[in-house]
């Protein structure tokens, strides 16, 4: 059952391989079969690596505007200085994961189950509506702020 949404933030020109590695690390024991959608900032709509990653796994890419992202503060998360400087938002992957999870489900209560993780220029967060009450994990895989 596809109960997960994956929010992705990435540096300009991140490769599909970099995105693949970061998503795999964030998924942990979960599988790609559980992912219903990938979400990111609308400015990343033409990022080749992101589009290739989504095509490779037959995943729809949901895009959100800076206004939508800014309207959804994520509790317990330090704002990203790089995202603020380059994009005008406090973060990308966590709010996008939550926005997509809410859009994908008729159930209320989308929740992060994996907080922002970073690997090789890519940040990933995972949200779900099927895991209410589950404490989110935080993977410190070479953590770094990203635009």
Phi, psi and omega in degrees: 000135184273091184250358185250145168238141184246118174268135183230133168240142181208155174289156177305134178069025173296140183277162176299326179293319177297317180294316178304313182296319181292319179293316179302316180297318181290326181295329183061240182273356179284164182244162176298333179297342180274351183275126177264333182197158173246143182225147178201181177290140182300337177294344180265011186301335183247015178291114185304314181298319179293316179296320179295317178301313181296318179296317181303325183253009180052048181249133176289146178255118178262133183245139180231144181281164176301324180295317178297318181293315181296333181284351182241081177293142181255115182295144175080011182241133175287132176299146179272119179298321181293316179296320178297314183293314186272331188238346179079019177230161182279347180181167181238305191295316182293308179297324179294319177300316180292317179299316180292320179298318179295321180288330183279345188233147173274347179282148178274162171091041173301139185218143174290131174251343171224116178287173184311125172239151182227137178208121171053046176085007181234131173252145183222138170225151182235132178236160179205155171257352183269357185239040180304135178088357179275130178289126181292145176269162178225114179263121178265067180269087177059048185304137177201149176285143182226149173283000000 
